[in-house]
């Protein structure tokens, strides 16, 4: 498995893996069954990791999203797996070496996806893709999301890293936020408009004051942005992933051009909401 240090994941990450696995199975089943015209469908993982994790709950090995996708039947036609960490790439390559239809990329997904992967999912070639965008924090450029939306051929799961935002950017006093942290948020959001969403100016006793709005306002604005700016027609309400004390670590978004895709994901999301595990 190489020298990569395996990520130790908490139960909410296991929930996320289960959600993506369930939809990947449905997605591949539907697209593989289409015969006229036949569709060439790919699985894309932008932060693929080492391929295997360790469960904090049990200490057992947990298959990562790339290996879950490889276990889907009927299989995807191609798999494109990207990671910036060389040791994780080495581990992943050793795990998938028997699969000729898997390409592993060592690099920044913000460049690899736009240059090498998304161009393979062209509408006129009857190619489609399911893409997992699961950064550890604000490490994803909006250009990747917007390109996927405008292509109409790429569906995405996206980790909206609320904890990173709250810790480093969405402070009560925005004037105190480090300029580099604000720039990270700009790249993730695509422009400066998050400032207008996260804060509200109003008159105070001694002049104008800036009030920080609840995080849900930022989440709703991003959901609207996926629709109106990126061009995804269907964006179900995201699932909040919470820690043991109920704090939101991140939201899991899904976005697609297809209503049936959103319906399936909404059903999966609602199952987990009903169980009270997110």
C-alpha positions as CSV (number, residue, x, y, z in Angstrom):
1,X,0.0,0.0,0.0
2,X,3.0,2.3,-0.2
3,X,4.2,4.6,2.5
4,X,1.1,6.8,2.7
5,X,-0.2,7.6,6.2
6,X,-3.8,6.5,6.1
7,X,-6.4,9.1,7.1
8,X,-8.3,8.2,10.3
9,X,-11.9,9.1,9.6
10,X,-14.9,9.8,11.8
11,X,-18.4,8.4,11.4
12,X,-19.6,11.4,9.4
13,X,-17.0,10.7,6.8
14,X,-18.2,7.1,6.7
15,X,-21.8,8.4,6.1
16,X,-20.5,10.5,3.2
17,X,-18.8,7.6,1.7
18,X,-22.0,5.5,2.0
19,X,-24.1,8.3,0.4
20,X,-21.7,8.6,-2.6
21,X,-21.4,4.8,-3.0
22,X,-25.2,4.4,-3.1
23,X,-25.6,7.1,-5.7
24,X,-22.7,5.9,-7.8
25,X,-24.4,2.5,-8.0
26,X,-27.6,4.0,-9.2
27,X,-25.9,6.3,-11.6
28,X,-23.8,3.6,-13.2
29,X,-26.8,1.2,-13.4
30,X,-28.9,3.9,-15.2
31,X,-26.2,5.0,-17.7
32,X,-24.9,1.5,-18.5
33,X,-28.5,0.5,-19.4
34,X,-28.8,3.2,-22.0
35,X,-28.3,1.8,-25.5
36,X,-29.5,4.4,-28.0
37,X,-27.2,6.3,-27.9
38,X,-24.8,4.4,-25.7
39,X,-23.2,6.6,-23.1
40,X,-19.6,6.5,-21.9
41,X,-19.7,7.3,-18.2
42,X,-16.7,8.0,-16.0
43,X,-16.1,8.3,-12.2
44,X,-13.9,11.3,-11.2
45,X,-12.4,11.8,-7.7
46,X,-10.6,15.1,-7.3
47,X,-9.2,14.4,-3.8
48,X,-8.9,10.7,-4.1
49,X,-6.5,10.0,-1.1
50,X,-4.7,6.7,-0.5
51,X,-7.7,4.5,-1.4
52,X,-8.2,3.2,2.1
53,X,-8.9,4.9,5.5
54,X,-9.0,3.8,9.1
55,X,-12.3,4.1,11.1
56,X,-11.9,6.1,14.3
57,X,-14.9,4.2,15.7
58,X,-13.7,0.6,15.1
59,X,-10.1,0.9,14.0
60,X,-10.9,-1.2,10.9
61,X,-9.9,-0.4,7.4
62,X,-12.6,1.5,5.4
63,X,-12.5,1.5,1.6
64,X,-12.2,5.0,0.2
65,X,-14.4,6.5,-2.5
66,X,-12.2,5.3,-5.4
67,X,-12.3,1.7,-4.4
68,X,-16.1,1.9,-3.6
69,X,-16.6,3.2,-7.2
70,X,-14.4,0.3,-8.6
71,X,-16.7,-2.1,-6.8
72,X,-19.8,-0.7,-8.5
73,X,-21.5,-3.1,-11.0
74,X,-22.1,-2.5,-13.8
75,X,-18.8,-0.7,-13.7
76,X,-18.0,2.8,-15.0
77,X,-16.1,2.9,-18.3
78,X,-13.3,5.0,-16.9
79,X,-12.0,6.2,-13.6
80,X,-10.0,9.4,-13.1
81,X,-8.4,9.7,-9.6
82,X,-6.4,12.8,-8.6
83,X,-4.4,13.7,-5.5
84,X,-1.7,16.2,-4.6
85,X,0.0,14.0,-2.0
86,X,2.6,11.9,-3.7
87,X,2.6,9.2,-1.1
88,X,-1.2,8.8,-1.4
89,X,-0.9,8.7,-5.2
90,X,1.7,5.9,-4.8
91,X,-0.6,3.9,-2.5
92,X,-3.6,4.4,-4.8
93,X,-1.7,3.3,-7.9
94,X,-0.6,0.1,-6.2
95,X,-4.3,-0.6,-5.3
96,X,-5.6,0.0,-8.8
97,X,-2.7,-1.4,-10.8
98,X,-4.8,-4.3,-12.2
99,X,-7.4,-1.9,-13.7
100,X,-6.5,-0.7,-17.2
101,X,-9.3,1.8,-17.3
102,X,-8.1,3.7,-14.2
103,X,-5.9,6.8,-14.5
104,X,-4.3,8.2,-11.4
105,X,-3.0,11.8,-11.6
106,X,-0.4,13.3,-9.2
107,X,-1.2,17.0,-9.1
108,X,-3.6,19.9,-8.2
109,X,-7.1,18.9,-9.2
110,X,-7.9,22.5,-10.0
111,X,-5.6,22.2,-13.0
112,X,-5.9,18.5,-13.7
113,X,-9.6,18.4,-14.0
114,X,-9.9,21.4,-16.3
115,X,-6.9,20.3,-18.5
116,X,-7.1,16.5,-18.6
117,X,-10.3,15.1,-17.2
118,X,-13.4,17.3,-17.9
119,X,-12.5,17.6,-21.7
120,X,-13.2,13.8,-21.9
121,X,-16.8,14.3,-20.8
122,X,-18.0,16.0,-23.9
123,X,-21.7,16.1,-24.7
124,X,-21.3,15.5,-28.4
125,X,-19.2,12.4,-27.7
126,X,-22.0,11.0,-25.5
127,X,-19.7,11.1,-22.5
128,X,-20.9,11.7,-18.9
129,X,-19.1,11.9,-15.5
130,X,-19.9,11.7,-11.8
131,X,-17.3,13.8,-10.0
132,X,-16.6,13.9,-6.2
133,X,-15.1,17.2,-5.1
134,X,-14.2,16.5,-1.5
135,X,-11.5,19.0,-0.4
136,X,-10.2,19.1,3.2
137,X,-11.0,22.8,3.3
138,X,-11.1,25.8,1.0
139,X,-8.8,24.1,-1.6
140,X,-11.2,24.0,-4.6
141,X,-11.4,26.7,-7.2
142,X,-14.8,27.9,-8.3
143,X,-13.7,27.6,-11.9
144,X,-13.8,23.8,-11.6
145,X,-17.4,23.9,-10.3
146,X,-18.6,26.4,-12.9
147,X,-17.0,24.4,-15.7
148,X,-18.7,21.2,-14.6
149,X,-22.1,23.0,-14.4
150,X,-21.8,24.6,-17.8
151,X,-20.8,21.4,-19.5
152,X,-24.2,19.8,-18.6
153,X,-22.4,16.4,-18.6
154,X,-20.8,16.3,-15.2
155,X,-22.7,15.7,-11.9
156,X,-21.0,16.6,-8.7
157,X,-20.9,15.8,-5.0
158,X,-19.2,18.7,-3.2
159,X,-17.9,19.2,0.3
160,X,-18.8,22.7,1.4
161,X,-16.2,23.2,4.2
162,X,-18.1,25.2,6.8
163,X,-15.6,24.6,9.6
164,X,-12.7,26.0,7.6
165,X,-14.8,29.0,6.7
166,X,-15.9,29.7,10.3
167,X,-12.4,29.2,11.7
168,X,-10.5,31.3,9.2
169,X,-12.8,33.6,7.2
170,X,-16.4,34.1,8.6
171,X,-15.4,36.0,11.7
172,X,-17.7,38.5,13.5
173,X,-15.3,41.3,12.6
174,X,-14.5,40.8,8.9
175,X,-11.8,43.6,9.1
176,X,-9.7,41.3,11.2
177,X,-9.6,38.4,8.7
178,X,-6.2,37.7,7.2
179,X,-6.0,38.7,3.6
180,X,-4.7,35.3,2.5
181,X,-7.6,33.6,4.1
182,X,-10.1,35.9,2.4
183,X,-8.4,35.2,-0.9
184,X,-8.9,31.5,-0.3
185,X,-12.6,32.1,0.2
186,X,-12.7,34.3,-3.0
187,X,-11.2,31.4,-5.0
188,X,-13.7,28.9,-3.6
189,X,-16.7,31.2,-4.0
190,X,-15.6,32.6,-7.4
191,X,-15.7,36.3,-6.4
192,X,-16.1,38.7,-3.5
193,X,-19.9,38.4,-3.2
194,X,-19.7,36.0,-0.2
195,X,-19.1,39.2,1.9
196,X,-22.5,40.5,1.0
197,X,-24.1,37.2,1.9
198,X,-22.3,36.6,5.2
199,X,-22.7,40.1,6.7
200,X,-25.3,42.7,7.0
201,X,-24.7,46.4,7.6
202,X,-27.2,48.3,9.8
203,X,-27.3,51.5,11.8
204,X,-26.2,51.3,15.4
205,X,-26.1,53.6,18.3
206,X,-22.8,55.0,17.3
207,X,-22.9,54.6,13.6
208,X,-23.0,51.8,11.1
209,X,-22.3,48.3,12.4
210,X,-21.5,45.1,10.6
211,X,-23.5,42.0,11.7
212,X,-22.4,38.5,10.9
213,X,-25.3,36.4,9.6
214,X,-25.9,32.7,10.5
215,X,-23.9,30.2,8.4
216,X,-27.1,28.9,6.8
217,X,-27.3,32.2,4.9
218,X,-24.0,31.4,3.2
219,X,-25.1,27.8,2.5
220,X,-28.3,28.9,0.8
221,X,-26.4,31.5,-1.2
222,X,-24.0,28.9,-2.5
223,X,-26.9,26.6,-3.4
224,X,-28.4,29.4,-5.4
225,X,-25.0,30.1,-6.9
226,X,-24.7,26.6,-8.1
227,X,-28.0,27.0,-10.0
228,X,-27.7,30.6,-11.3
229,X,-24.0,31.0,-11.9
230,X,-22.6,27.5,-12.5
231,X,-25.8,26.5,-14.4
232,X,-26.7,23.3,-12.5
233,X,-30.5,23.1,-12.9
234,X,-31.0,20.7,-10.0
235,X,-29.4,21.2,-6.6
236,X,-31.2,19.5,-3.7
237,X,-30.8,20.9,-0.2
238,X,-27.4,19.7,1.1
239,X,-26.9,17.4,4.0
240,X,-25.1,18.9,7.1
241,X,-22.4,16.7,8.5
242,X,-22.2,17.1,12.2
243,X,-19.8,16.2,14.9
244,X,-20.7,14.4,18.2
245,X,-21.8,17.7,19.8
246,X,-24.0,18.7,16.8
247,X,-21.7,21.2,15.3
248,X,-21.7,21.4,11.5
249,X,-18.3,20.5,10.0
250,X,-19.4,20.7,6.4
251,X,-22.4,20.4,4.0
252,X,-22.5,17.7,1.3
253,X,-24.0,19.2,-1.9
254,X,-25.1,17.5,-5.0
255,X,-25.7,19.2,-8.3
256,X,-26.8,17.9,-11.7
257,X,-28.5,18.9,-15.0
258,X,-30.9,16.0,-14.6
259,X,-34.1,16.0,-12.5
260,X,-34.0,12.3,-12.0
261,X,-30.5,12.5,-10.6
262,X,-31.6,15.1,-8.0
263,X,-34.6,13.0,-7.1
264,X,-32.4,9.9,-6.4
265,X,-30.0,11.9,-4.3
266,X,-32.8,13.7,-2.4
267,X,-34.2,10.3,-1.5
268,X,-30.7,9.2,-0.3
269,X,-30.1,12.4,1.6
270,X,-33.5,12.2,3.3
271,X,-32.9,8.6,4.5
272,X,-29.9,9.8,6.4
273,X,-31.7,12.9,7.7
274,X,-34.5,10.6,9.0
275,X,-31.9,8.4,10.8
276,X,-30.6,11.5,12.5
277,X,-26.9,10.7,11.7
278,X,-26.0,13.9,9.9
